[in-house]
Amino acid sequence: MKQRVASGTSLTEGDMMKIEQLQISGFGRIQGRELALSDGVTVLYGQNEAGKSTTLQFIRAMLYGIPGRSYPTERYEPPHGGVHGGVLKARDREGGLWQIRRFAAGGEGQGRGEKLNVTVNRADGTTEELGQAELERYLLGGVSRSMFRQLFAVSLDELQELAALQSDEMSSYLFHAGMGGGGEIMRAERRLVQDAEKLYKPRGKVQEAAKILQSIEKLEQQMADSRSYLPRYNDNTFALAATEAELAKVEERRDSTSARLIMLRKALEIRNVWLQWSAARLEFAGIPQIQSFPEEGAVRLQELEAEIRSAAAAAERIERLQAELTAELEQNPPDPVMVAQGPALERLDRRRSIYEDRRLERQRLAGELDGLLAHIQRILRSIDPAWTTAELATFSGAAGDREAARRYAAAFASYDRRMESQGAARQALRSRLAAAAASLQAAERALAREQAAGAEVFAALRPASAQEVLQLWDELQQAAERWREAKLHGLQHGAGSDEAMRARMASLYRRLLLTGAALTALLPAALWLTGAPPVSAWIALGLLAAADLALWAGLRGAGRRKPSPPGYGGDGGDAAAEMLRLRGLLLSGAEPESNTSGRPLRRSSGGPASPDASGLEAGMRELRRLMDAWTAWRQKVDRASDEREVCRTEMESLAGQEQALAAEMRQEEAVFTETAGRYEAWLRSHKLPEGLSPEGLLEIFSAVEQGNELLQQQSKLRLRLAQLEAECVAFEDEVLALMEEAGSSVEEVAASASQPEMPGSESRAREELARMIPGWLEARKLAWDGLKAELLRLDGLTSRLRSAEGEYEEARLHLERLKQRRLSLLEQGGAEGSEEFLRRSAAVQRRGELEGNLRQWELAMFGGWSQEGTKGLLALLDTLDASALEQERSVAEEQAATSEEERSSLLQRRGKLLQEREYLKERCLEDTVLQQLEEQRSALRLIAGQYAVTAITAELIGRTRRIYEQEKQPQVLRLASVYFNKLTEGEYLRVVMTLGHKELKAEHRTAGLLDSGLLSRGTAEQLYLALRLALAETMARQACLPLLFDDLFVNFDEQRLHAALSLLGELSATRQIVMMTCHRHVAEAAGVLIPSAAVISV
């Protein structure tokens, strides 16, 4: 069944798309090829001209149309004619299968004469036919052909085109306003900061300014201490030579004394060892030397004798054990009946616990069955006292009824919540409305008070609008300024004050001109040195030159003498008359003054006709105070009026909201009444009690479901009880058979169990037998365990007897071998018996110990000493005793301390003399100190000016750049930074776009920000790949389309290739990725790093 897409279709925009199959009937040089693509990563591997790029173009054509004949490089028309097109099958997120059949039928334009058939098989079994517009809207998420080519289906050439990311459609995702940039300004900022830090840095010591300051301080100190040091220098030279000669003699005496002291201390240190060494040499000479003797002979002899004694005792012990075992084995044999029943008793004993568990379980299940029946009766009474188990089993409780009950319960609960929320909201609105009305009344009262107070205070002003009053006041102030200027010109009769004014103005213009000239020379040069564009340097130069010309013109104008104004009193009279006229218009109690001709009053040359100057000034001061107060009052009135309007607007808004909320509550009540009527009708249709709440109905459904489950449990319990009864009877029969075989006293119980005489007697006999079985079986099992232990003990005795016989023979042979070894050892030591052998062994051992001790003592005494030193030590030890050595050492130590003190004193004196000579050398070279000081101060002033210009420029540029970088970096660049960091294995930290730069920048972890143009080709391609992946992820909500990459990893090294494949493997969890490559190592790496990837050879 086929149908057209209706307006209420369930398709949604932005669904995830997965290409499942490609059927290429004819496209380029490919004909009749079918490819199945996996959900995650698919790698199409093949040699050159295998059709990988053609497959990429085929996917583009199937989704957006086959290009016309005017685009032959993209049309891929079969060279030998035939069918041109194919079929693409894709699946959306909802599981719908899209089949796109597109074949070219000639024509120049794209899609003209094209045969297109798009069919969607939805998950519910319906089929729909769509067009190209619906295909791009629903399956492709509204992505255009150009964006799909630039972002989702990318070849190596398109990856390297940075302009592809600057289209209007993609710039909104990437940079919001295009890929502009300010790399030149950033380099200028960095260069300016470096230059400023080279000139000066707080608490710095290596900057030029710091060095100059240190040099100035040193030169000033030298000037303060400047005098002739030549006589002191000569005296210092003579004293230093004498000290050097005396120090050489002291060094010679110190060396000889130190050598003597070392030998004496060594002699005292080794004297005790030397005494032991001498005694040992005497003892070593008195011990005879035995040429051949067994090594460790005494120990070996003692060990052999101990082994002989042990072997003899063991043989005797084994002989006694044989006699004991033989006597014990001759005791009574075991019971044969018990031996025959032993395996059966063990088997039944193992099953006894199971039997008892079954009995207990049977009793427990019988109790559970009774409780279950009682529970079922309680459930039936809770549903309806007239209900039975048959009615309970036949009640359906369908899912539709449950859903209806849930809907009614949800509707009633939702109504209660909405009414409660709306009631609270209405009460809050009423409170706010009352507060707003009170605020409006307060604002109106405040406005009335201000207006009344202003009318009383400013009654002197004419009643007019505020704009007219302000206009009259401005005109009056301008007239006052003109009157004051005319008055000033009238008072300046001499040229002295005028000349002084011109001189001050000329000095000011001259200083400004010098400053502008310095900036004109320095700022363009600084921009050029920092690598800024030439146009910025020329613009700065032009602006500064124009400012210099303006200052120069002002300087020349200030130097010219201005002519005195003729008739300097006439203009002042006009201004005064205008002031009086405007004052009359402004004040309610004053009239504008004029002469009979209507002209303003002017002062003639014959006498003063203008108003009094002091009176005008006093009137203007009073009027200014009045206008200042009036201006403040008008501001208060305006604020009060604005506050009144705000309160009125808020009250009207709240009133409208309260009315809308009341209407909404009435509508909710009508809907609830209708829902309640439908619910009552539903209860009557299902024959349920009227007035039953939806929550109680849900409880009835739950009780019915629980009762049915209990009925099922009842059936299972009865089956289990029957099974347990059968198992218990079988076990009891086996035990009864053993009891009869053993001749036990249970024949009566067995007979009563087999021949019942009254109803219920069989069950009582069976119960009696069941109570006796565990005790009898346990007692029989204990007897069998004892017999079994006895049998095991007898077997062990037999085995031990055989083992003892063998051990006895081995002990005898071992004793003979030990005796033979002792005779051989005595012969090797040349002794007749053991005592003689031990004496010879003691002599050999003592001689070896003395020889080792002598070597150790000699090494401890003379280790590290030469032969001459050793002879000297021996001579001292032979000639001097301990007290004499102590006295000699004390004398040598005193001599060494004296020599050391003399040497330290001479070294200290020589150091002071050397320091003094260096100081005197420096002080003797101060002829040009004053000139050097002036040069350093001049250099410091120059550096201060350069630092001020450089630091201010760098700070302004840095503030602008930081504001831009903090506010203009979009989300896509932050995501691209994460991907670029993974692709480069942490070598690059982030991707930024600074100050509208036309190139992207990548931040290296050590080198900082780098332009993308400075990156290697492989790194640049990784940057562009990270940007496209970030754009695709950002657009995932709009369109989650497959990513198609045609040989993008040509310039990647092995490590970054693995990083890129690992990243694609992570992204493949949320979208389909298809890679085309002609390189085997890329395909193999993809198969290793992405285990779920499908590698297809084409």
Buried (B, 14 or more C-beta within 10 A) or exposed (E): EEEEBEEEBEBEEBBBBBBBBBBBBBBBEBBEBEBEBBBBBBBBBBEEEBBBBBBBBBBBBBBBBBBBEEEEEBBBBBEEEEBBBBBBBBBBEBEBBBBBBBBBEEEEEBBEEBEBEBBBBBEEEEBBEBEBEBBBBBBBBEBEBEBBBBBBBBBBEBBBEBEBBBBEEBBEBBBEEBBBBBBBBBBBBBBBBEBBBBBBBEEBEEBBBBBBBEBBEBBEEBEEEEEEBEEBBEEBEEBBEEBEEBBEEBEEBBEEBBEBBEBBBBBBEBBEBBEEBEEBEEEBEEEEEEEEBBEEBBEBBEEBEEBBEBBBEBBEEBEEBBEEBEEEEEEEEEEEEBBEBBEBBBEBBEBBEEBBEBBEBBEEBEEBBEEBEEBBEEBBEBBEEEBEBEBBEEBEEEEEBBEBBBEBBEBBEEBEEBBEEBEEBBEEBBEBBEBBBEBBEEBBEBBEEBBEEBEEEBEBBBEBEEEEBBEBBEBBBBBBEBBBBBBEBBEBEEEEEEEEEBEEBBEBBBEBBEBBBBBBEBBBEBBBEBEBEEEBBEEBBEEBBEBBEBBBEBBEEBEEEEEEBEEBBBBBBBBBBBBBBBBBBBBEEBEBBBEEEEEBBBBEEEEEBBBEBEEBBEBBEEBBEBBEEBEEBBEBBEEBBEBBEBBBEBBEEBBEBBEEBEEEBEEBEEEBEEBBEEBEEBBEEEEBEEEBEBEBBBBBBEBBEBBBEBEEBBEEBEEBBEEBEEBBEEBBEBBBEBBEEBEBEBEEBBEBBEEBEEEEEBEEBBEBBBEBBBEBBEEBBEBBBEBBEBBEEBEEBEEBBEEBEEBBEEBBEBBEEBEEEBEEBBEEBBBEEBEEBBEBBEBBBEBEEBEEBBEEBBEEBBEEBEEEBEEBBBEBBEEBEEEEBEEBBEBBBEBBEBBBEBBEBBEEBBEBBEEBBEBBEEBEEBEEBEEBBEBBEEBBEEBEBBBEBBBEBBBEBBEBBEEBBEEBBBEBBEBBBBBBBBBBEEBBBBBBBBBBBBBBBBBBEEEEBBBBEEBEEBBBBBBBBBBBBBBBBBBBEBBBBBBBBBBBBBBBEEEBBBBBBBBBBEBBEEBBBBBBBBEEEBBEBBBEBBEEBBBBEB
